[in-house]
Amino acid sequence: MTGILGYARVSTGDQDVAGQTMRLTQAGAIKVFTDVRSGRNPDRPGLQELLAYARKGDTLAVVRLDRLGRSLGELLATVAMLKERGIALLSLEEEIDTSSAAGELIFHVFGGIAHFERRLIAERTKNGIAAARAKGKRPGRQQLDAKRITAALPLVEAGLSPTAAARQLGLGRSTVYREVNRAAIARGI
């Protein structure tokens, strides 16, 4: 028996797969597999479990293509692997169904457009950085004020929390925590 198998992924524990799961179930998914991991992380147990469960004739459904892969190359490789196994891909948001020739064509066209868009963004970013440098600006993160960092340690040693010290000095909380840890390591604590 073939069916629709849903795959829902969110990047962090702060996010919830419930909305994706609901949409996939409404689209006819008989089972939904989930992952709470960044798309950058290739180790996705939920996706692996889905692929182990899926049989020829099944359809892998996602709410959006970016839930399945972050890059065009990754998506194309996944679709090729699915096609070899006789599994179709259904993307609800983009309305792509690779079980038909037209759906497969649309997938490749959308993939090409997405790749083109990413290249345009990269080019604009590169041009913007070059323009900023030409105006004498230094793009990127500004250097930290060593005096403020040095002032944070006595505040923490006096009993102020690193978060409060960071707020008082206009520093990032992680910066103060990092410096407190460095100081503790230097003292051998």
Rosetta blueprint (number, residue, H / E / L):
1 M L
2 T L
3 G L
4 I E
5 L E
6 G E
7 Y E
8 A E
9 R E
10 V E
11 S L
12 T L
13 G L
14 D L
15 Q L
16 D L
17 V L
18 A H
19 G H
20 Q H
21 T H
22 M H
23 R H
24 L H
25 T H
26 Q H
27 A L
28 G L
29 A E
30 I E
31 K E
32 V E
33 F E
34 T E
35 D E
36 V E
37 R L
38 S L
39 G L
40 R L
41 N L
42 P L
43 D L
44 R L
45 P H
46 G H
47 L H
48 Q H
49 E H
50 L H
51 L H
52 A H
53 Y H
54 A L
55 R L
56 K L
57 G L
58 D L
59 T E
60 L E
61 A E
62 V E
63 V L
64 R L
65 L H
66 D H
67 R H
68 L L
69 G L
70 R L
71 S L
72 L H
73 G H
74 E H
75 L H
76 L H
77 A H
78 T H
79 V H
80 A H
81 M H
82 L H
83 K H
84 E H
85 R L
86 G L
87 I L
88 A E
89 L E
90 L E
91 S E
92 L L
93 E L
94 E L
95 E L
96 I E
97 D E
98 T L
99 S L
100 S L
101 A H
102 A H
103 G H
104 E H
105 L H
106 I H
107 F H
108 H H
109 V H
110 F H
111 G H
112 G H
113 I H
114 A H
115 H H
116 F H
117 E H
118 R H
119 R H
120 L H
121 I H
122 A H
123 E H
124 R H
125 T H
126 K H
127 N H
128 G H
129 I H
130 A H
131 A H
132 A H
133 R H
134 A H
135 K L
136 G L
137 K L
138 R L
139 P L
140 G L
141 R L
142 Q L
143 Q L
144 L L
145 D L
146 A H
147 K H
148 R H
149 I H
150 T H
151 A H
152 A H
153 L H
154 P H
155 L H
156 V H
157 E H
158 A L
159 G L
160 L L
161 S L
162 P H
163 T H
164 A H
165 A H
166 A H
167 R H
168 Q H
169 L H
170 G L
171 L L
172 G L
173 R H
174 S H
175 T H
176 V H
177 Y H
178 R H
179 E H
180 V H
181 N H
182 R H
183 A H
184 A H
185 I H
186 A H
187 R H
188 G L
189 I L
